[in-house]
Each structure stands twice: as C-alpha cells, then as structure tokens.
C-alpha cells in the first residue's frame, strides 16, 4: 500500500542511531545517507526515511499519527522497544503487550523517537 514514509527529525545523527538500533532488531540494514543528508532504510517493497525539514523549521510530530513497523514475533517487538529506550527514545502508551479488538489480536510496543514522532512495532497474533 505504501511506497515510503519520511519523518522529520531535529538531530540526524541521534535519530539515525535510534533508527539503526530499533530497525536492526527487526532485521533491517543500517540507514544510508543520500547527498542531501537524508537517511534511508530499505525493505524489498518500501522505504523508511528521516530528514531535517526542508523549510528549516524544527521537526514536529503529528498529533494522532503513528508509524507501525512489522515484527515477526513478540520477542522482536520487545527487542525493538528495549533498543529504542536505550537509544534516546521514550516509552508511550502501555508497556509492550497484547492488545485485542473485535477484528484482531496484536502484540504492540510503542515509542516516541528522539524528535517526538510516535512509532510502534507490531506483531499480528494468530486468531
């Protein structure tokens, strides 16, 4: 469905260290910088990127926005969350764990990155 997601950040080096750590736990390679100073993470079907805002203003997070990263197991969600906390992220919402709805059961771990963007690792549990 999505080709890419790009988030604005204030400190590229701190944010790259954060995303290298958490995405590394999910099996992705370290981010790479392009000539414009943006940092990209690649999967076979999509791209995640971070950048300083091109208008020169401070980065801001979207109120009500969350970017979710797929995780292959609950253990990887926990590793993602732990790596985020160890690399400048902050926990938000409830601790990592099972969330149930009428539609599905998920194992989720929410964080805010160093610039305040809300992200989540998601593992869909069998029904």
C-alpha positions as CSV (number, residue, x, y, z in Angstrom):
1,X,0.0,0.0,0.0
2,X,2.7,2.5,0.9
3,X,5.8,3.2,-1.2
4,X,7.6,5.2,1.6
5,X,7.3,7.0,4.8
6,X,9.5,10.0,5.7
7,X,9.7,11.6,9.1
8,X,11.1,15.0,10.1
9,X,13.8,14.9,12.8
10,X,15.8,17.6,14.6
11,X,19.1,15.8,15.1
12,X,20.1,13.5,12.2
13,X,22.9,11.7,14.0
14,X,20.9,11.0,17.2
15,X,17.9,9.9,15.1
16,X,20.0,7.7,12.8
17,X,21.5,5.9,15.9
18,X,18.0,5.4,17.3
19,X,16.5,4.0,14.0
20,X,19.6,1.9,13.3
21,X,19.2,0.3,16.7
22,X,15.4,-0.4,16.5
23,X,15.2,-1.3,12.9
24,X,18.3,-3.5,13.2
25,X,16.3,-5.6,15.8
26,X,13.7,-6.2,13.1
27,X,16.3,-7.3,10.6
28,X,16.9,-4.2,8.5
29,X,20.3,-2.9,7.5
30,X,21.8,0.4,8.9
31,X,20.4,3.5,7.2
32,X,22.3,5.2,4.4
33,X,22.6,9.0,3.8
34,X,22.0,10.5,0.4
35,X,23.8,13.6,-0.9
36,X,21.0,15.8,0.6
37,X,21.7,14.5,4.1
38,X,18.5,12.3,4.3
39,X,18.8,8.8,5.8
40,X,17.1,5.9,4.1
41,X,16.2,2.3,5.3
42,X,15.1,-0.2,2.6
43,X,12.9,-3.2,2.5
44,X,12.1,-5.3,-0.6
45,X,8.8,-3.3,-1.0
46,X,9.2,0.0,0.7
47,X,11.4,2.7,2.1
48,X,11.5,4.5,5.5
49,X,13.5,7.7,5.7
50,X,14.3,10.5,8.1
51,X,15.3,14.1,7.3
52,X,15.6,17.5,8.7
53,X,12.6,19.6,7.5
54,X,13.4,21.2,4.2
55,X,11.8,24.5,5.3
56,X,14.4,24.9,8.0
57,X,11.9,24.9,10.8
58,X,12.0,22.5,13.7
59,X,10.6,19.0,13.2
60,X,7.1,18.4,14.7
61,X,5.2,15.2,15.2
62,X,1.7,14.6,14.0
63,X,-0.9,14.6,16.8
64,X,-2.7,11.3,16.4
65,X,-0.2,9.9,14.0
66,X,1.7,6.6,14.4
67,X,4.1,4.8,12.1
68,X,4.0,1.0,12.6
69,X,6.8,-1.4,11.8
70,X,6.0,-5.1,11.2
71,X,7.7,-7.5,13.6
72,X,8.0,-11.3,13.1
73,X,7.5,-12.1,16.8
74,X,6.5,-10.7,20.1
75,X,10.2,-11.1,21.2
76,X,11.2,-8.8,18.3
77,X,8.7,-6.2,19.4
78,X,10.3,-6.3,22.9
79,X,13.8,-6.0,21.4
80,X,12.7,-3.1,19.3
81,X,11.2,-1.3,22.3
82,X,14.3,-2.0,24.5
83,X,16.6,-0.8,21.8
84,X,14.6,2.4,21.4
85,X,14.7,3.1,25.1
86,X,18.5,2.5,25.1
87,X,19.0,4.9,22.2
88,X,17.1,8.1,23.1
89,X,13.5,7.0,22.7
90,X,10.8,7.2,25.3
91,X,8.0,4.8,26.0
92,X,4.4,5.9,25.4
93,X,1.0,4.3,25.8
94,X,1.1,1.0,27.7
95,X,4.2,-1.3,28.0
96,X,4.7,-3.7,25.1
97,X,2.0,-6.4,25.1
98,X,-1.2,-7.9,23.7
99,X,-4.0,-5.5,22.5
100,X,-7.3,-7.1,21.4
101,X,-10.0,-5.6,19.3
102,X,-13.1,-7.1,17.6
103,X,-11.1,-7.5,14.5
104,X,-7.7,-8.9,15.6
105,X,-5.2,-9.6,18.4
106,X,-1.8,-7.8,18.2
107,X,1.4,-7.6,20.2
108,X,2.5,-3.9,20.2
109,X,5.3,-1.8,21.5
110,X,5.0,2.0,21.3
111,X,7.8,4.5,21.4
112,X,8.5,8.2,20.7
113,X,11.7,8.8,18.8
114,X,14.2,11.5,19.8
115,X,12.1,14.1,17.9
116,X,8.8,13.0,19.4
117,X,7.4,11.0,16.4
118,X,5.2,8.1,17.6
119,X,6.2,4.7,16.3
120,X,5.2,1.2,17.0
121,X,6.4,-2.4,16.4
122,X,3.5,-4.7,15.5
123,X,3.2,-8.4,15.5
124,X,-0.2,-9.9,14.4
125,X,-1.1,-12.8,16.7
126,X,-2.8,-15.9,15.3
127,X,-6.6,-16.0,15.9
